[in-house]
Amino acid sequence: MRRHQWFLAAALGLGAVVASCDTTAYRVAEADSSLKPPHERQTAPDFELKDADGRTVRLSDYRGKVVLLNFWATWCGPCKLEIPWFVEFEKELKDEGFAVLGISMDEGGWDVVKPYLESVRVNYRVLMGNEEVAMAYGGVESLPTTFLIDREGRIARVHVGLVSKAEYENDIKTLLGQESGARRDRSGVLAADGGGATQRPLG
């Protein structure tokens, strides 16, 4: 792993280039300044990674949810600042069609990551990353790097480096609001399919 490169990139606030696993490349020269309109979003690369219990997890398992996909490491200072926010988001919004997925890029593997997760009481699923998934998402040259993914599995926004809790909140609430609004029928009533999400204030 390129720990020294990630550290320098995070410290300097450098951008990242994100590429899809399919033939259509999703590229950003730097962090997105706002949520992309739905018609401009591209599909997030799918993956298979193991969680702390050894279970295989796929991004496609979360289709139908708004997902915050966070690349991080235990040695990354800004990552540690964000994790309590993500714990709160998971607690507040998991029943509203939202999920956090963490991808650890620690070279030490679960021997390093598991004790840390227990110490900070992380309540969302964390997976062990590798070079393959990092390259699928453009190399992930900076940590933290976070992808906000809509219910259709499309990348709505990329945050590179540390951003404010309020900015995450606004993005998440907007995505949940967009997704519930998109499912309204012509009379303005939510479609009764049992899988809806409504906008819920965080606080």
N, C-alpha and C positions, 0 to 999 in steps of 0.2 A: 504493500500500500504506500501511497505517497503522502505520509503524514506531514512532512515538512512543507510540501506544496499546499496542502489543505490549510495548514496553519497560517502560512503567509497570505494565501488568498483571502482567508476570512479576515485577517487583520487589515488588509488593504481594501477590503470591500470590493474585490474584483467580481466580474460577471461570470456567467457560465454559458456553455453552448449545450443545448439539449437536442438529442436526436432520437426519433422513434425507431423501434425495432423493425418496422415495416419499411416499405420503399419510400414512404412520404416522410421527409425530415421535418421535425419541429425544432426551430432554432431561435435562440434569443441571444443577442449580443450582451445583454445585461438583464438584471431583474426587471420583470414587467412592471410598468408604472400603474397598471390598473387591471381589473378583470377583463379578459378578452370577451367580446360578444360571442354568443354561442356558435354562430356560423364561421368564426375564425379559429375555433378550438380544434386541436388535433388529438387523436387517440393516444393515451398514455401507454407506454410499453408494458405488456403483461410480464409477469415473472413468477417463479416458484422458489420460495425461500423457506427456511425452517424457523419456527418460533422457539421460545425458551423451553418448551415441552417436547421439542422434536417433531412437531406437526408441520406438515407442508401447508403453506399459505400462498394463495395466488391473488394478485390484485383483482382479477376478474371475479373472485368470490364476493367482492364488495360492490359489484355493479348494482346500481339502484340507490347507492348512498353517495353523499358528498364526502370525499376522503381528503384528509390532510396527510400527505406522505412526506415524512421528514427524514432526511439523511443527516446523521449526527455521529458523534463519538464521545466517549467518556472524558477524553482529554480536551475537548473543545469547550472553552469557557462560555461563549455565547450560546452554545447548545444547552448548557446547564441552566441558563437564565430562562430559556423558552419552555423547558420541560414542565415546570409547574403550571404554566398557562395551558399547555396541551392536556395535562391531567384535568384541569378545570373544564376545558371544552368537552372532553370525553364524558365527564360526569354530567355536565349540564345538557348535552345535546345528543347523547347516544340513542335516546328514544325518539329523536326527531329526524332520523335518517342521516346521521353524521357519524364518522369514525376517524380516529387517528391511527396511523400506522407508522411506526418508527423503524428505520433501517440503520442498524449500527454498522459503522465502517471501522470498528476497532480491530487492530491486528491481533490482539490477545484473545479474541473470541469470547465465548460465553464465560470463561473463567474470570474475565474482567467485567463483563457486562452484567451478569446476573446479580452479583453483590451490589452493584450500583443501582440497578432497578429496584431491588429490595429496600435499599437505604432511602430512596426518595419516593417509594411507594407509587411507582408508575402503574396506572390502571388501564392502559391501552396496550395493544399488541405490539411487541417489538420483534423484529426479524434480524437475522444475521446476514449482512450484505456481503458482496464479493465484487471482483473486478468486472464480471460479466454484466451485473445489473447496473453498476456504476457507469460502464460504457454505454449501456442501453439508454441511460439518461444523460448522455453527453459527456461522460467522464467525471462529473461531480467534482470539479476542481476546488470548490469552496464549501466549507462546513460552517454553520448549517446551510443546507439547501432544501427548500420546502416547496412541494408541488401541491396546489389545490386542484382537485379533480372533481368534475361534476358527476351527476348521476349516470350519465351516459358513458363514463369512463374517459372523458376528454379533459385535457389540461386547460384549466381556466386561468391560472396565474402561477408564476414562479417567483418565489422570494429567495434571494441569495444573500446570505449573511443575516445578521440580527435585525429584525424590524419590530415595531411596537406591538404590544398586545392588542391595542385598539385597532390597528390595521388588520390583524388577523380576524378580530371580531367582526369588523365591517365586511370583510370578504366572505366570511362564513355565513353571516346573516343574509347577505345579498344573494349568495348562491342558494341557500335554503329558500329564500323568498322567491327567487326566480323559478326554482324547480316546482314549488307548490303552485305558483301562478301559471306556469306553463301547462299544468294539468287541469285547469279549470275548464269546464264546458262552456258553451255559448251563453248559458244563463248566469254564469259567474259562480257556480257552485262547484266545489271540488269533486272530481270524479271519484265514485265510491268503489275503489279497488283495494282498499285496505292498506295501501303502501305509501300513503301521502306524507308529506312533510310540511309543516307550517312554520312560519317564521317565529322564532322565539327570542325575546331579548335576553342577552347574557347579563348576568349581574349577580 
